[in-house]
């Protein structure tokens, strides 16, 4: 699953604060920063049957009385930097933890910690419908290219509450699929599973839903649920069929605190 990149998010908090210390124009509306933090439960690694706990983290900013911009709770960390005719572009960052044989109960090759760097584009097709596409290249670990296309129907009352729901399609290249779903000759000899060399393509299709509610001026609540079903070569992998699972659920719950404003 996709994860928030916490260290860079914290840097993003510090940058506007430093700018304010150096002096911003007094006519600008005060900046508000909202941070969500809590646990999430998701597959240990792509294709795994067992779930594990990890951090559910989100950060967003707004000025004055403007509502916080919508962000799907399952999207990777990023923020718009360019708006071209209603289409926003920005960086997308993510990571995936390393995989050991002990994590999946099968003696398959290890996959190192994966740090992914890329970008996204998003726009609103209608007032309540946002579409987004992103792609990230891993610079470590699986070393592959992974992407996602998503759409969300968004209903909200400013910052008081927000509900979103929409489909997800994840895609990846052959290097990514071979890292997580492939069975090498050495893997086959050690595990007894048939050799398998997957190509790139669609990894999974799914649905995600999110919920936000402001409990007071400063405190809020966030929750999400997502389900993905592995298809294509990922779904045909001997590892997934015998020791893993084509079903990939995730859930998260977090409290928020809003800094700044009046």
N, C-alpha and C positions, 0 to 999 in steps of 0.2 A: 504494500500500500504506500500511498504517498504520505510523507512526514514533513512537519515544519522544521526549518533549519534554525534552531534556537539561537546559536551564537550571533549570526548575522542579524537576526531580528532584534537582539538586544543592542547591537551597534546602531540599528535604525532608530532606536529610541533615543540614543545618546546624541545623534547628529542634530536633530532639531533643537534639543535642549541647549547644545553648545551655541547654535546660531542665535538663540534668544539671549544668551548671556552676552554675546558680542553686540547685541542691539538690533532688534527688528523695527520696522516702521511701526509707530504707535497706532496707525489707523487699521492695522490688520486685526482680524478677529482672533481671540485667544485659541490656542491649539489644544485639542483634547486627544488623549491617547488611551485606548482601551486594550487591556491585556487579558486574555483568557488562558487559564492553566488548569489542567486536570489530567486524569488517566484515560487511556484508550486501550481497547482490547482488539487485537488484529492478528492475522496469521504470523507465526514466527518468521517465516521467510516465504517468498512467492511459491505457491503450490503446496505449502505445508498444511497438515491436518490440524495440528495443535495451535492454539492461540496463546499469545503472551501479552503482558501489559507493557505499555510504553507511554510517552508523554503526548498529551493533546494540547497544543499550544497555538495561539493566534494573537496577532497584534494588528490594530488598525488605528487610523488617525482621522480627525475631522476638525474643521474650524467653526467657531461660533455655534450657531444653532443648526448647521448642516448635519443631516444624519450620516452615520458612518456608511461608507460604501459597502455594498454587498460583496462578501467573499464566501464561497462555498467552503464548508468546514473540512472537506477532504482534499482541497486543492493544495498544491505545493506552495512554499513560501515565495512571495513575489509582490510587486507593487507596480502600478502603471507609471511610466515615465514619459510616454508620448501619446498624444491623442490626435489622430489623423482622421478628421471627418466622422467622429463618433466611434472609431475603432481604436482601442487602447492597446499599447504594446509595453512590455516590461520584462524584467528578468524572472526566471523560475529556477528555484534551487531545491534540492531534495537529497535525501540519503537513504540507504538501506543497510541494515546491520549485516555483519558477516554470517556465513553459514558454515557450521561444522557438522560432521556426520552425527554427532551426539544430539544435535538440534532436531534432526528429522528421523532418527532411528534407523538409518540406512547408510552403509559405508560408501557414500558418494564423495566426489571431489569437493574441496572447500572453495567457497566464494568469499573473497575478502570484503571488508567494509567499502561500500560504494558511495562516493560523493558525486552528485549529478548537477551539471550546470547547463542552463538553457534559457529559453524565453517563451513568452506566451502572447497571444492576441485574443481580445475579447470584445464583444459588442452586444448591444440590446437589439433584438429583432422587433420587439414591441416593448411597451412600458414594463411588463412583468416577465419578459423572457430574455434571459442572457445566454449567449453561446460563447464557448471558450475552447481554444486549442493551444496545447503547449507541447514542447519537445525538450528533452534533457539528455545530454551526453554525459555518461559516467567517465570520470577521469581516474578512477580506481575501481577495484572490485570486479564487477561483471564487465566493465569496459564497453558496454553496449549503448545503443540509442533507444530511448523509451519515450512514448508520447501518450497523450490522452485527448479525446474530443468529448466535450460535455455540453449539456444544455440544462438550464434550471428555470423552473417557474417560481417566481419570488412574490410572496404576499407579505406586506409589512404595514405597520403603523409607526412611521418614523423609526426611532430607536426603542420604542416601547416593546414591540415584539416583531419577530420575523420568522416566517416559515418558508422553506424552499424544498423542492423535490425535482429530480430529473435523471435522465439516462446517462450512462458512462460507457465509453469504448476505449480500451487501452490497446496500444500497439507497440511493437518493439522489433528490433532487427535480429538477425540470426545470432549475433554474438551474445546478446542478452538472453535469448531463448536457450542457447546451448549452455550458458552458465548455470541457469536455474533449472532447466528441464532436460538437458541432454544427458546421455549415458555414454561415457567413453568406454574404450576397450578395458581399461583398468577398472573402471566402475563396474562393468559387467562381470569381470572376473571376481571382484570382491563381493558383489551383492547378489549375483545370480540373475539380475535383470537383463533384458535384451538391450543390445546397443541401440542408441537412438540419437540421431543428429538432426535436430529441428532447424527449420528455416525461419525467417522473419515473417511477420504478419500480425494479425489480431491476436492478442493474448486473452482478452476477456471482455465480456459485456456485463453491465450491471445497472444498479439504481442506487441513488443516494438521496437522503433526506436530512435536513438540518432544522434546528429550532433555536431561536434566541429570545430571551426575555429579560428586560431590565426590571430588577426587583426594587431598586431604589436609585437615587441619583448616581451613586457610585458603584453599587453591586449589581451584577447580572448573572445569568445562567445560560449555558450553551450546551446543546446535545446534538449528536448526529448518529445516524445508522447508515451503513452501506453494505450492499451485497454484490459480489462479482461472481460470475460463472466462467471458468476457464474454457476456452474453445480452441479450435485449430490445433497446432502442434503442441501448445501448452496443455490442452485437455487430453491429447493422445499420449503424452509422455508416460512411459512405463513407471516412472517414479510416482507421478500423480495418481495413476490408476491403482497402484498397489499400496504405497505407504503415505501418499499425500491425499489431496482432495480437490475436486474441481470447484467445490463451494468455498468461497473466500469472504466470510463476513467480517465486519468491523463495526464497533460502537465506541462512542466517546462521550464523556461528560465533564464539564469544566465550570468553574466560577470565574467571574470577571471583575476587574476593578478599573474604573475610569479615572485617569489623572487629568488635571488641568481644567480649563473652563472656569466659569464664575460660580 
